[in-house]
Amino acid sequence: MAKAAAKKVSFLVQRGVRINGESIHPSKDAKKPVIITLPEGFARELVYASKGKIVDQKATKTIAEKNDDDDLDDAFGANADAKE
């Protein structure tokens, strides 16, 4: 089953954060802010953790999205855990 795509928002990084094994730090130059695109729920969690804020600007840095497709469904079947 495919997951529904989450709404994406732009997030201005104000304090360092680690996402999918990648460290993202704020820019030292105020004229070049670090803005990334994240799912809205995750961005809100980072706002509550005082890591930055949600903005209406275009992303300046891209991050690799986590891919949970590990080909196990091909090997074992999509419903391997289902009781028959």
C-alpha positions as CSV (number, residue, x, y, z in Angstrom):
1,M,0.0,0.0,0.0
2,A,1.3,3.4,-0.8
3,K,1.3,6.1,1.8
4,A,-0.5,9.3,1.2
5,A,1.9,12.1,0.5
6,A,2.3,14.5,3.4
7,K,2.0,18.2,2.8
8,K,5.4,19.8,2.4
9,V,6.4,23.1,4.0
10,S,9.6,25.3,3.9
11,F,11.5,25.3,7.2
12,L,14.1,28.0,8.2
13,V,16.9,26.3,10.2
14,Q,17.9,28.5,13.2
15,R,19.7,25.8,15.3
16,G,21.5,22.7,14.2
17,V,19.4,19.6,13.5
18,R,20.2,16.1,12.2
19,I,17.8,14.6,9.6
20,N,18.2,11.1,8.1
21,G,21.9,11.0,9.2
22,E,22.7,14.4,7.7
23,S,23.7,17.3,10.0
24,I,22.1,20.6,8.9
25,H,23.3,23.8,10.5
26,P,22.1,27.4,10.2
27,S,24.1,29.8,7.9
28,K,26.5,32.2,9.5
29,D,25.5,34.8,6.8
30,A,22.1,36.3,7.5
31,K,21.7,37.1,3.8
32,K,21.9,33.3,2.9
33,P,19.5,31.5,5.2
34,V,19.3,27.7,5.2
35,I,15.7,26.7,4.2
36,I,14.8,23.1,3.7
37,T,11.5,21.4,2.6
38,L,10.0,18.9,5.1
39,P,6.7,17.2,5.8
40,E,4.4,19.6,7.8
41,G,4.1,17.4,10.9
42,F,7.9,17.0,11.2
43,A,8.4,20.7,10.6
44,R,6.0,21.5,13.4
45,E,7.9,19.2,15.8
46,L,11.1,21.0,15.0
47,V,9.4,24.4,15.6
48,Y,8.3,23.1,19.1
49,A,11.9,22.0,19.7
50,S,13.1,25.6,18.9
51,K,15.1,24.5,15.9
52,G,13.6,27.0,13.5
53,K,10.4,28.2,12.0
54,I,8.1,27.5,9.1
55,V,8.4,30.1,6.3
56,D,6.9,30.9,2.9
57,Q,10.2,31.0,1.0
58,K,11.8,28.6,-1.5
59,A,14.1,25.9,-0.2
60,T,17.9,26.7,-0.5
61,K,19.1,23.3,0.5
62,T,17.9,19.8,-0.4
63,I,18.0,16.8,1.8
64,A,17.7,13.2,0.8
65,E,14.3,11.7,1.6
66,K,14.2,8.4,3.5
67,N,13.2,5.6,1.3
68,D,11.5,2.7,3.1
69,D,11.3,0.4,0.0
70,D,13.8,-2.3,0.9
71,D,12.5,-5.0,-1.6
72,L,11.4,-7.3,1.3
73,D,7.9,-7.3,-0.2
74,D,9.3,-8.9,-3.3
75,A,11.1,-11.6,-1.4
76,F,8.4,-12.4,1.2
77,G,5.2,-11.0,-0.2
78,A,3.2,-7.9,0.8
79,N,1.0,-9.8,3.3
80,A,3.6,-12.1,4.9
81,D,2.4,-11.2,8.4
82,A,-1.3,-11.7,7.6
83,K,-3.0,-14.7,9.3
84,E,-4.6,-17.1,6.9
